Amino acid sequence: MASLIAYSFLLVLFVTSGVVIATIKNEEFIIENNCEFKMDLSCVSEVFDSIFKTGSVTNKCCGELLVLGKKCHHALVKRTLENHIFKSLDQKTIMHKSITTWSKCHELSRSPSPSA
C-alpha cells in the first residue's frame, strides 16, 4: 500500500516537473529568439484574433508572421494558452487554428502575385 502511494507521488512529481521544464524551455526560447518584438502590434492583434477569435490575417501581417518564424509563433501561442485567462479554452482547437493560420500565410507567400 505504501509503495502504491509512493509510486503515485513519484508519477505526479514526474509529470508536473515535465510541465514546468517545458514551460521554462518555452519561455527561454521566446526570450533568446526575441519572439515578442518581431511583429507590429497591429499584426500581433490580427494573428491573435484569427486564432483566439474569428478573423483573418492581411498579406502584410502574414509576411510579418512568416518572418517571426514557425517556432516563435508556436511558442507564443503555447505561452498564451498557459495564461490563466485562456485556460478554459479548448487547447486542441486553438492549436489547430494556430496551425491553420500559419499554413494559410505560408501558402499565400508561395502563391504567385497577380500581374500589375
N, CA, C and O atoms as a DFTB+ gen file, in Angstrom:
464 C
 N C O
     1  1       0.831      -1.199       0.000
     2  2       0.000       0.000       0.000
     3  2       0.865       1.247       0.000
     4  3       0.620       2.182      -0.762
     5  1       1.884       1.257       0.864
     6  2       2.775       2.413       0.934
     7  2       3.526       2.595      -0.375
     8  3       3.777       3.722      -0.800
     9  1       3.889       1.472      -1.022
    10  2       4.612       1.577      -2.291
    11  2       3.710       2.158      -3.378
    12  3       4.188       2.882      -4.252
    13  1       2.417       1.853      -3.338
    14  2       1.474       2.407      -4.299
    15  2       1.358       3.922      -4.118
    16  3       1.325       4.659      -5.103
    17  1       1.299       4.382      -2.899
    18  2       1.233       5.813      -2.610
    19  2       2.527       6.490      -3.060
    20  3       2.495       7.556      -3.676
    21  1       3.660       5.867      -2.750
    22  2       4.952       6.427      -3.157
    23  2       5.053       6.479      -4.673
    24  3       5.535       7.466      -5.229
    25  1       4.602       5.420      -5.352
    26  2       4.623       5.381      -6.814
    27  2       3.734       6.478      -7.393
    28  3       4.127       7.165      -8.336
    29  1       2.554       6.642      -6.838
    30  2       1.632       7.683      -7.302
    31  2       2.238       9.061      -7.112
    32  3       2.138       9.917      -7.992
    33  1       2.865       9.275      -5.967
    34  2       3.502      10.555      -5.691
    35  2       4.621      10.824      -6.693
    36  3       4.732      11.937      -7.206
    37  1       5.444       9.830      -6.975
    38  2       6.538       9.993      -7.936
    39  2       6.017      10.266      -9.346
    40  3       6.596      11.061     -10.087
    41  1       4.931       9.610      -9.705
    42  2       4.330       9.831     -11.015
    43  2       3.839      11.270     -11.145
    44  3       4.096      11.926     -12.155
    45  1       3.139      11.756     -10.134
    46  2       2.653      13.141     -10.140
    47  2       3.833      14.111     -10.178
    48  3       3.799      15.091     -10.922
    49  1       4.853      13.855      -9.401
    50  2       6.039      14.702      -9.381
    51  2       6.712      14.729     -10.745
    52  3       7.116      15.795     -11.208
    53  1       6.840      13.584     -11.393
    54  2       7.462      13.491     -12.710
    55  2       6.676      14.280     -13.747
    56  3       7.255      15.043     -14.520
    57  1       5.361      14.101     -13.767
    58  2       4.512      14.792     -14.740
    59  2       4.556      16.296     -14.533
    60  3       4.711      17.043     -15.499
    61  1       4.424      16.755     -13.297
    62  2       4.425      18.202     -13.045
    63  2       5.794      18.809     -13.313
    64  3       5.870      19.942     -13.788
    65  1       6.874      18.097     -13.025
    66  2       8.200      18.653     -13.307
    67  2       8.411      18.766     -14.807
    68  3       9.081      19.690     -15.267
    69  1       7.849      17.839     -15.578
    70  2       7.944      17.924     -17.033
    71  2       7.229      19.142     -17.571
    72  3       7.711      19.789     -18.501
    73  1       6.082      19.459     -16.995
    74  2       5.334      20.645     -17.407
    75  2       6.121      21.907     -17.076
    76  3       6.191      22.821     -17.897
    77  1       6.708      21.969     -15.899
    78  2       7.497      23.140     -15.503
    79  2       8.705      23.297     -16.415
    80  3       9.009      24.408     -16.850
    81  1       9.397      22.198     -16.712
    82  2      10.561      22.262     -17.593
    83  2      10.146      22.713     -18.984
    84  3      10.827      23.542     -19.586
    85  1       9.045      22.188     -19.507
    86  2       8.568      22.590     -20.829
    87  2       8.230      24.070     -20.852
    88  3       8.536      24.758     -21.826
    89  1       7.605      24.571     -19.795
    90  2       7.251      25.981     -19.713
    91  2       8.508      26.848     -19.675
    92  3       8.569      27.880     -20.343
    93  1       9.505      26.437     -18.900
    94  2      10.751      27.200     -18.818
    95  2      11.455      27.206     -20.168
    96  3      11.929      28.250     -20.615
    97  1      11.527      26.049     -20.820
    98  2      12.175      25.977     -22.134
    99  2      11.440      26.842     -23.137
   100  3      12.076      27.515     -23.949
   101  1      10.120      26.842     -23.102
   102  2       9.314      27.654     -23.996
   103  2       9.609      29.138     -23.776
   104  3       9.801      29.881     -24.738
   105  1       9.645      29.568     -22.524
   106  2       9.911      30.968     -22.200
   107  2      11.337      31.347     -22.590
   108  3      11.565      32.435     -23.119
   109  1      12.292      30.464     -22.337
   110  2      13.683      30.722     -22.718
   111  2      13.801      30.891     -24.227
   112  3      14.514      31.774     -24.703
   113  1      13.101      30.042     -24.979
   114  2      13.130      30.131     -26.435
   115  2      12.597      31.477     -26.897
   116  3      13.181      32.111     -27.776
   117  1      11.492      31.914     -26.309
   118  2      10.891      33.197     -26.681
   119  2      11.866      34.343     -26.421
   120  3      12.027      35.232     -27.257
   121  1      12.506      34.317     -25.270
   122  2      13.450      35.379     -24.914
   123  2      14.688      35.336     -25.803
   124  3      15.099      36.359     -26.350
   125  1      15.282      34.152     -25.946
   126  2      16.507      34.017     -26.729
   127  2      16.319      34.399     -28.189
   128  3      17.252      34.891     -28.823
   129  1      15.142      34.181     -28.723
   130  2      14.887      34.468     -30.134
   131  2      14.138      35.778     -30.359
   132  3      13.717      36.083     -31.475
   133  1      13.979      36.551     -29.278
   134  2      13.351      37.867     -29.376
   135  2      11.980      37.792     -30.063
   136  3      11.603      38.692     -30.814
   137  1      11.252      36.723     -29.800
   138  2       9.985      36.463     -30.489
   139  2       8.944      37.563     -30.291
   140  3       8.165      37.848     -31.201
   141  1       8.923      38.173     -29.127
   142  2       7.865      39.135     -28.812
   143  2       7.969      40.441     -29.589
   144  3       7.006      41.205     -29.641
   145  1       9.109      40.703     -30.185
   146  2       9.315      42.025     -30.780
   147  2       9.528      41.985     -32.282
   148  3      10.028      42.954     -32.854
   149  1       9.164      40.899     -32.931
   150  2       9.393      40.766     -34.366
   151  2       8.193      41.171     -35.214
   152  3       8.281      41.177     -36.442
   153  1       7.073      41.511     -34.575
   154  2       5.872      41.884     -35.312
   155  2       5.310      43.193     -34.769
   156  3       5.449      43.502     -33.585
   157  1       4.668      43.965     -35.665
   158  2       3.945      45.159     -35.225
   159  2       2.787      44.738     -34.336
   160  3       2.243      43.642     -34.476
   161  1       2.423      45.617     -33.425
   162  2       1.315      45.324     -32.514
   163  2       0.016      45.083     -33.273
   164  3      -0.777      44.227     -32.881
   165  1      -0.213      45.824     -34.354
   166  2      -1.442      45.623     -35.132
   167  2      -1.473      44.227     -35.761
   168  3      -2.533      43.608     -35.844
   169  1      -0.313      43.732     -36.202
   170  2      -0.259      42.385     -36.779
   171  2      -0.396      41.319     -35.697
   172  3      -1.018      40.280     -35.918
   173  1       0.179      41.576     -34.541
   174  2       0.011      40.642     -33.421
   175  2      -1.480      40.508     -33.120
   176  3      -1.976      39.405     -32.891
   177  1      -2.187      41.629     -33.122
   178  2      -3.622      41.629     -32.849
   179  2      -4.389      40.839     -33.921
   180  3      -5.290      40.067     -33.592
   181  1      -4.038      41.026     -35.183
   182  2      -4.696      40.295     -36.275
   183  2      -4.504      38.789     -36.126
   184  3      -5.455      38.015     -36.236
   185  1      -3.267      38.388     -35.875
   186  2      -2.975      36.960     -35.746
   187  2      -3.682      36.397     -34.521
   188  3      -4.252      35.307     -34.577
   189  1      -3.648      37.132     -33.418
   190  2      -4.337      36.707     -32.193
   191  2      -5.823      36.510     -32.469
   192  3      -6.401      35.491     -32.092
   193  1      -6.438      37.490     -33.128
   194  2      -7.873      37.394     -33.423
   195  2      -8.182      36.203     -34.324
   196  3      -9.210      35.548     -34.156
   197  1      -7.297      35.920     -35.281
   198  2      -7.557      34.792     -36.183
   199  2      -7.456      33.456     -35.458
   200  3      -8.072      32.474     -35.874
   201  1      -6.688      33.415     -34.382
   202  2      -6.508      32.160     -33.646
   203  2      -7.484      32.039     -32.482
   204  3      -8.108      30.994     -32.300
   205  1      -7.619      33.099     -31.697
   206  2      -8.410      33.018     -30.467
   207  2      -9.839      33.523     -30.631
   208  3     -10.674      33.314     -29.751
   209  1     -10.121      34.173     -31.726
   210  2     -11.476      34.654     -32.009
   211  2     -11.793      34.245     -33.439
   212  3     -11.464      33.133     -33.852
   213  1     -12.422      35.123     -34.192
   214  2     -12.597      34.899     -35.619
   215  2     -12.101      36.123     -36.346
   216  3     -12.408      37.253     -35.965
   217  1     -11.357      35.906     -37.358
   218  2     -10.800      36.998     -38.131
   219  2      -9.838      36.439     -39.155
   220  3      -9.591      35.235     -39.222
   221  1      -9.308      37.340     -39.945
   222  2      -8.349      36.914     -40.956
   223  2      -7.093      37.764     -40.827
   224  3      -7.083      38.791     -40.148
   225  1      -6.053      37.319     -41.481
   226  2      -4.762      37.997     -41.414
   227  2      -4.475      38.602     -42.783
   228  3      -4.567      37.912     -43.799
   229  1      -4.129      39.883     -42.816
   230  2      -3.807      40.559     -44.068
   231  2      -2.487      40.043     -44.628
   232  3      -1.709      39.397     -43.926
   233  1      -2.249      40.335     -45.894
   234  2      -0.993      39.932     -46.536
   235  2       0.212      40.491     -45.786
   236  3       1.201      39.789     -45.578
   237  1       0.126      41.754     -45.381
   238  2       1.230      42.397     -44.661
   239  2       1.545      41.627     -43.375
   240  3       2.705      41.339     -43.080
   241  1       0.508      41.305     -42.626
   242  2       0.712      40.618     -41.350
   243  2       1.113      39.160     -41.551
   244  3       1.839      38.596     -40.733
   245  1       0.646      38.551     -42.632
   246  2       1.128      37.204     -42.954
   247  2       2.634      37.235     -43.182
   248  3       3.360      36.351     -42.727
   249  1       3.091      38.252     -43.885
   250  2       4.533      38.395     -44.113
   251  2       5.290      38.530     -42.804
   252  3       6.341      37.916     -42.622
   253  1       4.760      39.329     -41.899
   254  2       5.405      39.500     -40.592
   255  2       5.378      38.204     -39.785
   256  3       6.334      37.888     -39.076
   257  1       4.281      37.456     -39.895
   258  2       4.181      36.181     -39.192
   259  2       5.244      35.206     -39.704
   260  3       5.865      34.489     -38.920
   261  1       5.445      35.184     -41.005
   262  2       6.445      34.284     -41.581
   263  2       7.858      34.696     -41.178
   264  3       8.714      33.840     -40.958
   265  1       8.109      36.008     -41.079
   266  2       9.415      36.481     -40.605
   267  2       9.610      36.095     -39.141
   268  3      10.717      35.751     -38.728
   269  1       8.539      36.152     -38.364
   270  2       8.588      35.734     -36.968
   271  2       9.094      34.301     -36.868
   272  3       9.910      33.979     -36.005
   273  1       8.606      33.454     -37.753
   274  2       9.033      32.060     -37.789
   275  2       8.048      31.145     -37.095
   276  3       7.350      31.541     -36.161
   277  1       8.008      29.923     -37.568
   278  2       7.049      28.941     -37.068
   279  2       7.291      28.603     -35.595
   280  3       6.341      28.461     -34.826
   281  1       8.559      28.476     -35.205
   282  2       8.854      28.105     -33.819
   283  2       8.463      29.216     -32.851
   284  3       7.907      28.941     -31.788
   285  1       8.750      30.477     -33.209
   286  2       8.340      31.590     -32.348
   287  2       6.817      31.658     -32.274
   288  3       6.247      31.845     -31.199
   289  1       6.169      31.504     -33.420
   290  2       4.703      31.543     -33.465
   291  2       4.115      30.482     -32.532
   292  3       3.229      30.765     -31.725
   293  1       4.619      29.279     -32.660
   294  2       4.114      28.173     -31.841
   295  2       4.393      28.419     -30.351
   296  3       3.528      28.179     -29.509
   297  1       5.587      28.891     -30.034
   298  2       5.952      29.141     -28.633
   299  2       5.069      30.226     -28.019
   300  3       4.652      30.109     -26.867
   301  1       4.783      31.276     -28.780
   302  2       3.940      32.356     -28.268
   303  2       2.498      31.889     -28.057
   304  3       1.858      32.278     -27.080
   305  1       1.991      31.065     -28.959
   306  2       0.626      30.540     -28.788
   307  2       0.576      29.648     -27.552
   308  3      -0.354      29.746     -26.752
   309  1       1.572      28.780     -27.394
   310  2       1.608      27.903     -26.222
   311  2       1.690      28.717     -24.938
   312  3       1.025      28.390     -23.955
   313  1       2.502      29.781     -24.936
   314  2       2.605      30.603     -23.732
   315  2       1.276      31.293     -23.432
   316  3       0.882      31.398     -22.271
   317  1       0.596      31.755     -24.452
   318  2      -0.709      32.387     -24.260
   319  2      -1.685      31.393     -23.631
   320  3      -2.455      31.749     -22.739
   321  1      -1.648      30.156     -24.098
   322  2      -2.547      29.138     -23.543
   323  2      -2.231      28.813     -22.089
   324  3      -3.096      28.322     -21.364
   325  1      -1.004      29.082     -21.655
   326  2      -0.631      28.847     -20.259
   327  2      -1.179      29.928     -19.331
   328  3      -1.237      29.729     -18.118
   329  1      -1.578      31.063     -19.886
   330  2      -2.147      32.151     -19.103
   331  2      -3.501      31.712     -18.542
   332  3      -4.318      31.124     -19.250
   333  1      -3.723      32.007     -17.266
   334  2      -4.966      31.569     -16.619
   335  2      -6.225      32.088     -17.310
   336  3      -7.281      31.464     -17.205
   337  1      -6.135      33.206     -18.007
   338  2      -7.290      33.774     -18.702
   339  2      -7.758      32.844     -19.825
   340  3      -8.948      32.778     -20.131
   341  1      -6.810      32.130     -20.432
   342  2      -7.132      31.293     -21.582
   343  2      -7.192      29.801     -21.253
   344  3      -7.369      28.976     -22.150
   345  1      -7.048      29.454     -19.977
   346  2      -7.039      28.043     -19.571
   347  2      -8.348      27.330     -19.911
   348  3      -8.349      26.119     -20.132
   349  1      -9.450      28.058     -19.954
   350  2     -10.744      27.417     -20.200
   351  2     -10.973      27.099     -21.679
   352  3     -11.916      26.384     -22.017
   353  1     -10.122      27.622     -22.558
   354  2     -10.297      27.367     -23.985
   355  2      -9.865      25.951     -24.339
   356  3      -9.023      25.358     -23.665
   357  1     -10.441      25.430     -25.386
   358  2     -10.061      24.105     -25.875
   359  2      -8.705      24.216     -26.569
   360  3      -8.605      24.739     -27.678
   361  1      -7.676      23.722     -25.908
   362  2      -6.315      23.884     -26.415
   363  2      -6.114      23.195     -27.763
   364  3      -5.364      23.688     -28.606
   365  1      -6.760      22.092     -27.963
   366  2      -6.635      21.377     -29.232
   367  2      -7.178      22.234     -30.383
   368  3      -6.570      22.304     -31.450
   369  1      -8.310      22.875     -30.162
   370  2      -8.909      23.746     -31.175
   371  2      -8.013      24.947     -31.448
   372  3      -7.809      25.323     -32.602
   373  1      -7.480      25.547     -30.391
   374  2      -6.606      26.715     -30.552
   375  2      -5.344      26.334     -31.322
   376  3      -4.922      27.067     -32.216
   377  1      -4.740      25.202     -30.987
   378  2      -3.537      24.777     -31.701
   379  2      -3.860      24.492     -33.170
   380  3      -3.049      24.784     -34.049
   381  1      -5.027      23.930     -33.438
   382  2      -5.443      23.682     -34.824
   383  2      -5.594      25.012     -35.573
   384  3      -5.134      25.146     -36.707
   385  1      -6.239      25.988     -34.937
   386  2      -6.420      27.297     -35.572
   387  2      -5.070      27.988     -35.776
   388  3      -4.874      28.697     -36.763
   389  1      -4.151      27.779     -34.850
   390  2      -2.811      28.347     -34.974
   391  2      -2.092      27.770     -36.198
   392  3      -1.490      28.505     -36.981
   393  1      -2.165      26.458     -36.348
   394  2      -1.535      25.790     -37.491
   395  2      -2.207      26.218     -38.786
   396  3      -1.533      26.433     -39.794
   397  1      -3.524      26.341     -38.767
   398  2      -4.264      26.775     -39.956
   399  2      -3.865      28.188     -40.357
   400  3      -3.657      28.461     -41.540
   401  1      -3.756      29.089     -39.385
   402  2      -3.341      30.470     -39.676
   403  2      -1.951      30.479     -40.286
   404  3      -1.713      31.152     -41.289
   405  1      -1.033      29.733     -39.686
   406  2       0.334      29.656     -40.217
   407  2       0.319      29.107     -41.651
   408  3       0.969      29.659     -42.538
   409  1      -0.416      28.034     -41.864
   410  2      -0.455      27.385     -43.183
   411  2      -1.029      28.309     -44.250
   412  3      -0.518      28.364     -45.369
   413  1      -2.099      29.039     -43.902
   414  2      -2.692      29.977     -44.862
   415  2      -1.690      31.057     -45.244
   416  3      -1.577      31.409     -46.418
   417  1      -0.968      31.582     -44.274
   418  2       0.036      32.613     -44.562
   419  2       1.179      32.033     -45.394
   420  3       1.685      32.689     -46.304
   421  1       1.573      30.833     -45.086
   422  2       2.645      30.191     -45.833
   423  2       2.228      29.958     -47.278
   424  3       2.999      30.223     -48.199
   425  1       1.015      29.466     -47.477
   426  2       0.501      29.245     -48.843
   427  2       0.377      30.564     -49.595
   428  3       0.687      30.637     -50.784
   429  1      -0.068      31.587     -48.914
   430  2      -0.199      32.901     -49.530
   431  2       1.153      33.399     -50.017
   432  3       1.245      34.009     -51.083
   433  1       2.190      33.146     -49.252
   434  2       3.525      33.606     -49.635
   435  2       4.077      32.810     -50.827
   436  3       4.927      33.306     -51.567
   437  1       3.597      31.591     -51.005
   438  2       4.080      30.742     -52.083
   439  2       3.310      30.947     -53.380
   440  3       3.797      30.589     -54.453
   441  1       2.119      31.517     -53.293
   442  2       1.313      31.702     -54.491
   443  2       1.865      32.882     -55.297
   444  3       2.317      33.874     -54.725
   445  1       1.825      32.768     -56.603
   446  2       2.364      33.869     -57.421
   447  2       1.534      35.129     -57.258
   448  3       0.306      35.073     -57.195
   449  1       2.209      36.258     -57.192
   450  2       1.483      37.519     -57.054
   451  2       0.856      37.878     -58.392
   452  3       1.430      37.602     -59.445
   453  1      -0.320      38.492     -58.354
   454  2      -1.001      38.861     -59.611
   455  2      -0.187      39.898     -60.383
   456  3       0.468      40.758     -59.795
   457  1      -0.242      39.801     -61.684
   458  2       0.499      40.751     -62.530
   459  2      -0.110      42.130     -62.406
   460  3      -1.328      42.285     -62.326
   461  1       0.754      43.125     -62.390
   462  2       0.274      44.502     -62.254
   463  2       0.097      45.168     -63.566
   464  3      -0.302      46.332     -63.619
